[in-house]
Amino acid sequence: MNIPLAVTQALGSLVATFVIDKLGRRYIMLRTLPGAAASMGIISVCMSQIVYSGDAETVNVAQILFMVFLISFLAFYAVGYSSTPWAVQSEIFPIHLVGTGCALATATNWISNFAVSSIFLTVLESDAGKVYAFAILSFFGFSTFIFVYVMVPETAQKTIVENLEAILGKKEELRAVPDDIVEIGIPANRFTREI
């Protein structure tokens, strides 16, 4: 069971490598998130049939569909959402904040991964948990689609200034002047950055 999942993840990531700049980050996410979320929803239905159906044939079909849609989820996820947020996060912060912004985004990602992975296997111990876990993941997938549609601009083939203007809605000036530079008498306007 692990080999088809690993191959799907690897192939999807490989495809993403070649299309992320051509198609754009937002475009890819908006095309793959519904497929990933729908796959999780169908997996939830399959789990309900596996857990609650008394018919052996229904359970057999549900198990096959479970595997098919798990591979489907991984394919959509690998192409559209596995690497794309990593590209976007490096393109939406002003140059002087990229390190801090990416560090905070990465920490948030790993803390969230830890939280989900810590409770996921515990949730799957109950019959209801086997059904609801995938339904909740499907809900978050569709919620992420709405978030990307409403809030995330296309960042491919654009400068950081253009990306920030798309996010902030207007051109603004940010000052990144450390206090010690002001104290030694260097004019602040030399360090003013326009975004």
C-alpha positions, 0 to 999 in steps of 0.5 A, a space after each residue: 500500500 505504501 508504494 503506490 502512495 509514495 510513487 503518486 507523491 513523487 510523480 505529483 511533486 515532479 509535475 509541480 516542478 515543471 508547471 508551477 512557473 508556467 501555470 502560476 501558483 494561484 492557478 494551480 491551487 485553485 485547480 487542485 484544491 477542489 479535487 483534494 477536498 472532494 477526494 477526502 469527502 469521498 474517503 469519508 463516505 467510503 469509511 462510513 460504508 466500511 465501518 457501518 455497512 454489514 454487507 461484505 460486498 459493499 465493504 469490499 467496494 468501499 475499500 477499493 474506492 478508499 484506496 483509489 481516492 486516497 491516491 487521487 487526494 495525494 495526486 491533487 495535493 502533490 501537484 497543487 499544494 505540496 510545494 506551492 505555499 513554499 513558493 508563495 511565502 517567499 514572494 509575499 514579504 518585503 525583502 527585509 522581512 523575507 527571513 522572518 516571514 518565512 521562518 514564522 510561516 514554516 514554524 506555523 506549518 510544522 506546529 500545525 502538522 504536529 497538532 494534526 498528526 498527534 491527534 489523527 491516529 487517536 481520532 481514527 481509533 473510534 468508528 465515528 472518528 474514522 468517518 469524521 476525520 476525513 469529513 473534517 479534512 474535506 471541509 478544511 480543503 474547501 475552506 482553503 479553496 475559498 481562502 485562496 480564491 479570495 485572499 491569495 494573489 497570483 505571485 508567479 512572474 511578478 516582482 515582490 513590489 507587485 505582489 505586495 501591492 496586490 495584497 495591500 491594495 496600494 503602494 506604501 512606504 515601509 521603513 526598516 531603519 535599525 535604531 543604531 543606524 539612526 544614532 550614528 547619524 546616517 540619514 534614514 532616507 538611505 534605508 527607506 524601502 518602497 514596496 
